[in-house]
Amino acid sequence: MEHNGTAALGWAARDTSGHLSPFSFTRRVQQEDDVTIKVFYCGICHTDLHIIKNEWGNAMYPVVPGHEIVGVVTGVGAGVTKFKAGDTVGVGYFVASCRGCECCGNEYENYCAKMINLNF
């Protein structure tokens, strides 16, 4: 069992200036229901700008922005069944919809009453 996280590199804001610079950090150890992704592309949307500039008053610097990504799966936890290493994946804004209610069934995940937004 792995007891240490994995080294990673991102681009982080360290204050409200909006400037991003390289930032080394350690990702937590992969859990049973985790999918680990090597990020190839990451969009920066206006939500990220609000966070970078601490316009909502909840930024915790350094902050690595970007929550809409495309990459390849490099590892999966023991409980993951829908993805495998090597899969190309995208992570959009809505990742915690229930996928079982009427809204989700009609591809309106953004209206899911059970959704918990953990994506930024």
C-alpha positions in Angstrom: 0.0 0.0 0.0 1.3 3.4 -1.0 1.6 5.8 2.0 2.9 8.9 0.2 1.2 11.0 -2.4 2.5 11.6 -6.0 4.6 14.6 -6.9 2.8 17.0 -9.3 3.4 20.3 -11.1 0.8 22.9 -11.8 0.6 26.6 -12.4 -0.5 28.5 -9.3 -1.7 32.0 -8.3 0.0 33.0 -5.0 -1.9 36.2 -4.5 -4.6 38.4 -6.0 -2.4 39.7 -8.8 -3.6 37.0 -11.2 0.0 36.0 -12.1 0.5 32.2 -12.4 3.9 30.5 -11.8 5.1 26.9 -11.7 4.1 25.2 -8.4 5.3 21.8 -7.2 2.9 20.0 -4.8 2.1 16.5 -3.7 -1.2 14.9 -4.6 -2.9 12.7 -2.0 -2.7 8.9 -2.2 -5.3 7.5 -4.7 -8.4 6.3 -2.9 -10.7 3.3 -3.8 -13.1 5.5 -5.8 -10.5 7.8 -7.4 -9.5 8.1 -11.1 -6.0 9.6 -11.6 -5.7 11.7 -14.7 -2.7 13.0 -16.5 -4.0 16.4 -17.6 -3.2 17.4 -21.3 -5.5 20.4 -21.6 -7.1 22.7 -19.0 -9.5 25.5 -19.6 -9.5 28.7 -17.4 -13.0 30.1 -17.1 -14.3 33.1 -15.3 -14.9 31.1 -12.2 -11.2 30.5 -12.0 -10.5 34.2 -12.4 -12.9 34.9 -9.5 -11.0 32.4 -7.4 -7.5 33.6 -8.5 -8.4 37.2 -7.6 -10.2 36.2 -4.4 -13.3 38.0 -5.5 -15.5 35.6 -3.5 -13.3 35.9 -0.4 -12.5 32.2 -0.1 -9.2 31.7 -2.0 -6.6 29.6 -0.2 -3.2 30.5 -1.8 -1.4 29.1 -3.5 -4.3 28.0 -5.7 -4.0 26.0 -8.9 -6.9 27.1 -11.1 -8.7 25.0 -13.8 -11.5 22.6 -13.3 -12.4 21.7 -16.9 -9.8 19.3 -18.2 -9.0 16.7 -20.8 -6.4 14.0 -20.2 -5.7 10.3 -20.0 -6.4 7.9 -17.1 -3.2 6.8 -15.5 -4.7 4.8 -12.6 -7.9 3.8 -11.0 -8.9 2.8 -7.4 -10.2 -0.7 -6.7 -13.8 0.5 -6.7 -13.7 2.1 -10.1 -15.4 0.1 -12.9 -16.2 2.6 -15.7 -12.7 3.7 -16.5 -9.3 2.1 -17.0 -5.7 3.2 -17.5 -5.3 4.6 -21.0 -8.8 5.9 -21.4 -9.0 9.5 -22.7 -11.3 11.5 -20.5 -12.8 14.9 -20.0 -13.9 16.5 -16.7 -16.5 19.1 -17.1 -18.0 21.5 -14.6 -20.7 19.2 -13.3 -19.1 16.0 -11.9 -21.3 15.2 -8.9 -24.8 14.9 -10.4 -26.8 11.8 -9.3 -27.3 10.5 -12.9 -30.5 8.9 -11.8 -33.1 11.7 -11.5 -35.3 13.0 -14.3 -33.1 16.0 -15.0 -30.0 13.8 -15.3 -31.8 11.3 -17.4 -32.7 14.1 -19.9 -29.1 15.3 -20.0 -29.8 18.4 -17.8 -27.2 17.6 -15.1 -26.9 21.3 -14.2 -30.5 21.1 -12.8 -29.8 18.0 -10.6 -31.3 18.7 -7.2 -28.9 16.1 -5.6 -25.7 17.5 -7.1 -22.9 18.6 -4.9 -20.4 20.8 -6.7 -16.9 19.7 -5.6 -15.2 20.8 -8.7 -13.4 24.0 -7.6 
